[in-house]
Amino acid sequence: MDHLKISPTLWDGMKRVGLARNEVIARAQLPLRTLQEDTPVSTKQFFALWHAMEELSPDPTVGLWIATELRVGQMPPSFMVAYHARDYRDALQRVARFKRLCAPEEILFQEGKDSGEIQLHWNHAKSTELPHSLVDASLASLLELGRHGTGGHIRPLAVSFSREPQDERVYERYFECDVRFNAAHNGMTIRKSDLEMPFLNYNTELLQILDQALTSRLEQHASKASLSEQIQWILRRRLTAGRPDIRSVASELAMSERSLQRRLTSEGVSFQGLLSRTRHQLALEYLSDTNLSIIEVAYMLGYEDQNSFFRAFRLWETRTPSDWRTENRATQ
């Protein structure tokens, strides 16, 4: 759902980099009740808050320093649990699992033979709408998690941003790795050896307590959405890794394939219909980003070749992706 509560950790981080909460809220044109804790805001309002921080701060890389100033003891339970994980891999997996309790943001963590890749996704926004400082803070906070948790100096293999190049040397100094701009995703690649580094504050008993509480909240959170909405959320997250099938989605929802099909039928939808609808929505979002080529968009939607994407897009929009992009650009 498109709402989130602003963590006290963020207000503290802003204060530590010299930004006043009331000034940021005023610049973002948010209601004064936002000053109160537990006041929910939409993704659009949350982005406005970060854009306001960028406008008020003299440092264009303020997001990096907000993340490095965050205090572990003030973090929400959904992030705090990660600091007591077994190792860096376990910590990232826990953050990815519980992140949606904090915001309509998804952290996709996939591990290959020699490394693990992290990608950031916001469910109610286009990639072109993301505040640069928010992306910076999100990636930096995940790196700080590894550095503080292990007590070691973890350096990513690579960091990618979907935006235009900006202050490249600052990012290279902080991340200490190859930093790519104009990429298909905002993300970070971590060495397998770093993922296996143990955490200093690993605590089995505390993990069990926090995990049970957060799992209960996560189940309550998921129950507020229809099955169709839950499936579309999973599809959005999984499409870039290939075409997800009904069996894998059913497994993630902890139900049998047969039960999933039966429940979808009761809602009057089909799995293939939801897959097509999700691809259509994502296609329009990706095509709006002119930094992405048509081939990249087809790949990100899980198509094996560009022609398959073209055929599907003609059914959705009665025109080619290139024609749609040209017409959309003309109306902006």
Rosetta blueprint (number, residue, H / E / L):
1 M L
2 D L
3 H L
4 L E
5 K E
6 I L
7 S L
8 P H
9 T H
10 L H
11 W H
12 D H
13 G H
14 M H
15 K H
16 R H
17 V L
18 G L
19 L L
20 A L
21 R H
22 N H
23 E H
24 V H
25 I H
26 A H
27 R H
28 A H
29 Q L
30 L L
31 P L
32 L H
33 R H
34 T H
35 L H
36 Q L
37 E L
38 D L
39 T L
40 P E
41 V E
42 S L
43 T H
44 K H
45 Q H
46 F H
47 F H
48 A H
49 L H
50 W H
51 H H
52 A H
53 M H
54 E H
55 E H
56 L H
57 S L
58 P L
59 D L
60 P L
61 T L
62 V H
63 G H
64 L H
65 W H
66 I H
67 A H
68 T H
69 E L
70 L L
71 R L
72 V H
73 G H
74 Q H
75 M L
76 P L
77 P H
78 S H
79 F H
80 M H
81 V H
82 A H
83 Y H
84 H H
85 A L
86 R L
87 D E
88 Y H
89 R H
90 D H
91 A H
92 L H
93 Q H
94 R H
95 V H
96 A H
97 R H
98 F H
99 K H
100 R H
101 L H
102 C L
103 A L
104 P L
105 E E
106 E E
107 I E
108 L E
109 F E
110 Q E
111 E E
112 G L
113 K L
114 D L
115 S E
116 G E
117 E E
118 I E
119 Q E
120 L E
121 H E
122 W E
123 N L
124 H L
125 A L
126 K L
127 S H
128 T H
129 E H
130 L L
131 P L
132 H H
133 S H
134 L H
135 V H
136 D H
137 A H
138 S H
139 L H
140 A H
141 S H
142 L H
143 L H
144 E H
145 L H
146 G H
147 R H
148 H H
149 G H
150 T H
151 G L
152 G L
153 H L
154 I L
155 R L
156 P L
157 L L
158 A E
159 V E
160 S E
161 F L
162 S L
163 R L
164 E L
165 P L
166 Q L
167 D L
168 E H
169 R H
170 V H
171 Y H
172 E H
173 R H
174 Y H
175 F H
176 E L
177 C L
178 D E
179 V E
180 R E
181 F L
182 N L
183 A L
184 A L
185 H L
186 N L
187 G E
188 M E
189 T E
190 I E
191 R E
192 K H
193 S H
194 D H
195 L H
196 E L
197 M L
198 P E
199 F L
200 L L
201 N L
202 Y L
203 N L
204 T H
205 E H
206 L H
207 L H
208 Q H
209 I H
210 L H
211 D H
212 Q H
213 A H
214 L H
215 T H
216 S H
217 R H
218 L H
219 E H
220 Q H
221 H H
222 A H
223 S H
224 K L
225 A L
226 S L
227 L H
228 S H
229 E H
230 Q H
231 I H
232 Q H
233 W H
234 I H
235 L H
236 R H
237 R H
238 R H
239 L H
240 T H
241 A H
242 G L
243 R L
244 P L
245 D L
246 I H
247 R H
248 S H
249 V H
250 A H
251 S H
252 E H
253 L L
254 A L
255 M L
256 S L
257 E H
258 R H
259 S H
260 L H
261 Q H
262 R H
263 R H
264 L H
265 T H
266 S H
267 E L
268 G L
269 V L
270 S L
271 F H
272 Q H
273 G H
274 L H
275 L H
276 S H
277 R H
278 T H
279 R H
280 H H
281 Q H
282 L H
283 A H
284 L H
285 E H
286 Y H
287 L H
288 S H
289 D L
290 T L
291 N L
292 L L
293 S L
294 I H
295 I H
296 E H
297 V H
298 A H
299 Y H
300 M H
301 L L
302 G L
303 Y L
304 E L
305 D L
306 Q H
307 N H
308 S H
309 F H
310 F H
311 R H
312 A H
313 F H
314 R H
315 L H
316 W H
317 E H
318 T L
319 R L
320 T L
321 P H
322 S H
323 D H
324 W H
325 R H
326 T H
327 E H
328 N H
329 R H
330 A H
331 T H
332 Q L
